[in-house]
Each structure stands twice: as C-alpha cells, then as structure tokens.
Amino acid sequence: MAASSFAPGEGLHCVDLVGKHIHEGVAALRRRGLDVGFRRAGLTQYDPNADGTPEPPDSWYLADVLPRDSRSVVLIASPTPPVPLSRQHNEADYLAGCR
C-alpha cells in the first residue's frame, strides 16, 4: 500500500484533514490543485491506478489520503470516524515538526 500523504515528509504532513467530513477534505485537496479519487476504508487491496469508487456521501469521514501521482490522490473514506493517524503511529514521530 502507498504511504499516507499525511506521513512525515509527505505533501500533506501536518494538514488537519483526517476525521473531517468528505466534503471538507475534498474541497481542501482540490484547493491544493489535486485531483481526488475515492476508496472505501477497510479494503484489503489497493490499486493506485484503479478508477476508484463514486464519491461517498458528505456524511462520511476522511480516513486517509494516499498519493497516486504528483497531481492526484486517493481519498480513503469511512462511514464512521477514523482513529486519528497520530494514534496509528508513534505520535511523537508522526507529529514531528507540526505546530
């Protein structure tokens, strides 16, 4: 699986989008000039070149964003609030450089 776009050293590190509703995340990513595809959280396989799934309902949550290429990302959507990424990783390492 591709590394999270929020991981240290990645383009969205320190950007607070995980756990936001889909429409907030999509708007923020598009303002950054990124094309956005979608995947449902919990899929066992990830194909970064797949067409993706339809845009999920606005009531869903942004669980992660994976880079597809330099101008597009795949938004991982969840019908329930996700565990914050800082809790999925060593929080001190994950949040290094964020203020």
Phi, psi and omega in degrees: 000146179292153178290150177299141175290349180265355182293154177308134181091348180268164187297335181252013178303136181074003176272124187272083179241334182298130181093350176284161175290153185311311185299327178291316180294316180298315180299316181295319180292320179292327175297334177276005177081020182262140170280141186239125170251175186227149172217149175275136178300146176094358176293142183277342179233151179230124176242104184294348180258001180289159181292340180088191181243165178299158179300129181288167178299152179300338181283349179282169185245151174277118182263329179189168174225127180248136179290138173259312173203192187291345183237003181216151181225163173247119179274126177268118186252146181224139177286347179237155180302133181279163171289131179305141182302327180295337177272342179277344183230176173296112188301319180298316178292317184296321184266008180304128179086355179269142176224000000 
